[in-house]
Amino acid sequence: MVAEELQKSLGYQFRDEKLITEALTHRSYTKEFNNERLEFLGDAVLDLIVGEYLYNLFPKAEEGMLSKLRAALVNEDAFYKLAKRLNLGKYLFLSPAEENNGGRDKPSILSSAFEAIIGAIYLEAGFDKAKEIALNLIKQEYSNINPQELLKDYKTTLQEITQAHFGVVPEYKLLSAKGPDHQKEFEIGVYINGKEYAKAKGRSKKAAQQEGARLTIEKLKKELNV
């Protein structure tokens, strides 16, 4: 049985093993098939699941706030956390090269696989089952959804810290942009007074900058005791 432990963690047993195999197959592994189509579907399903959840959770929130909250939960970083909760990297089918390149812990690969898993459950069991499983994981990871915490802007926070302690603003440099247009991965470096403090990757420059800012804040907290 493919990924038996994973299916137990999900609380869902696939009837069609081909579906879960496809969902766990990175494009580097084989030319026959990969999880990109299921990822595309899962992304749309998760967008609706989270949108409906937030709509009901915050009945007085305006559209703009709901959109920001959904964006904070439907992104690579959030799905990476959910994938790690499932130990998803353990079950992926990767090429030896990708394996040696740390693919089992890459946020882009894990978040894509999580979307593909939800897409596969949706195909086989429908929206309600996909919703049940996705929300169960989201509620475990975000036991208390706090808008202020979710919408925290790390770039703004970092700028406030660097201006107060160094009298400068941080600089973000694009180090690389790899992959096809529909699945690009950007790497950003964060610099203060010319010194590199962090490198981070993301599916968009903005996401990579936010993650880089977050990592830099963590480093500065230790250095400056802020």
Phi, psi and omega in degrees: 000130182289127173048053183301316180297321179297317180295325176293319179296323178288331187077029180213131178254118180289135174281324181255104182295336179298327182294311181290326176298315179297318182297333183262003185261113177285152184298341180286342190281318183207154176272350184290317181196163175206182188268010187293323179292318178293326176299315178303314181292314181299324179299316179293319180295316180294325177301316180289317180302310182291321178300314179294319180299313180292324178301318180281327183288325181238077186297340182257358182288141178279166185304318181299317179294316180298321179296318179294319179295318179297319179297331179285340181253340180250081180200174185300317183296315181295316181290329176298317179297319180291322178296320179294324178299328179270357185056041189297328182302330181298332189256359185288148172262111183234157173288157177305322181295315180292323176301312181291341181268013178079025185300331183290350179234014179284126179306319182295319181288317181292318180294322178296319179295323177297315178300318181296321178298314179295322177297321180293318178296319178300316181298318186274323189239354176095174187296316185299320179291318177299319179296314180302313183289315181296315182292326177300316180290318180297318181291329176292317183284323181239076185294333179224098183285107181253114182306319181298319181288316182295324186266015180300130180260103184295327180295318179295316179299316180296318180298320178298319180293313184291325178293322181289322187258334183239346182073019179224168174256150180292153179247136180246123180243134175284117182268326179196159175218109186238158174098168179292162185304323184281352182213048180289148175234122182256141175244128183241139173255142179249128185232140175232121185054037178082353180266131179283128180252333182198156170234142181210151180243155178193166181284347175223160179298321181298315180296319180294321178296317180297317180292321177297320178296318180298314180296322179293320178300316179300318181292318181292327178300322179286321182287319188254353185056045179263000000 
